[in-house]
């Protein structure tokens, strides 16, 4: 089982919500994780966990590591990165 990960800087518009992101990744089978420093602590959440996403408090300019593990992880990673940047 191999994964892909990439570091990105968040740049999203007002209309882009975590709800949209959740819907975007529903069709994928892989697990996708976002990792970010929140007040000095590294927090990694599963993108399929809505509460986890809220915890991250994504803002423009945030440095994130996006990690996807599983069969369709490469395409899922691309979609998520496209959405977040």
N, C-alpha and C positions, 0 to 999 in steps of 0.2 A: 504494500500500500504506500504509494508515494504522494507527497504533497508539494504544493507550490506556495511560496510566500513572497511578498513584495512590500517594500516600505513606500508609503505615499504621503502626500500632504493633502488634507481635506479641502475641497473647494466646491461647496454645494450652493444651490440657489434656494430661495425661500420656499419654492414649491416642492422641493425634494425633502420628503419626510422619511423617518425610519419605517413608517408603514409601507411606503413605496418600496423601500429596500427589502423589507420582509417579503412582500409580494413577488419581487423580482427573483428571489432565491428559492421560492417554494418548489419550482419544478426540479431543482437540482437534488441529486442524491447525496452529494458529498457534504461533509461538515465544513462550515466556514467560520473562521474565528477572526475577531478584530482585537488587536492588542494596543493599548494606549496607556500612557502615564496619566493617572488621575491623582492630583495632589501628591505627587511623589511616590505613588504606589503603582506598580504595573498591574493593570487590570486586563484580563483576556476574557472575552465573552463569545459565546456561540451566537452567530448571527440569527439562528432560528429561535433564539430566546429573546422575546420582546422586552422583558424586564431587564435583561442584560444590556440590551441596546440603550435603554433609557439611562442606565447606570453610567454609560460611557460619556454622555453629554457631548456629543460630537459638535465641534465648532470649526469654522473655517480656519485654516492655519494649523490645525492639529496634525501632529505626526502620528501616523498609524502604521501598524504592521498588519497586513491582511494575509491570512493563512487559510488555505483550503486543502482538505485531505479527502481523497476518495476518487472514484472512477471519473467523474466529470469535473474534477477540481480545477483543471486548467481553464475551461470555458467559464466556470462559475467565478473564478478569480478575476478574469477579464471583465465580466459584467459588473461585478462589485466595484472594481477600480474605476470603470467608466462612470458608474453612478456617483461615486464619491469624489471624483476629481473633475 
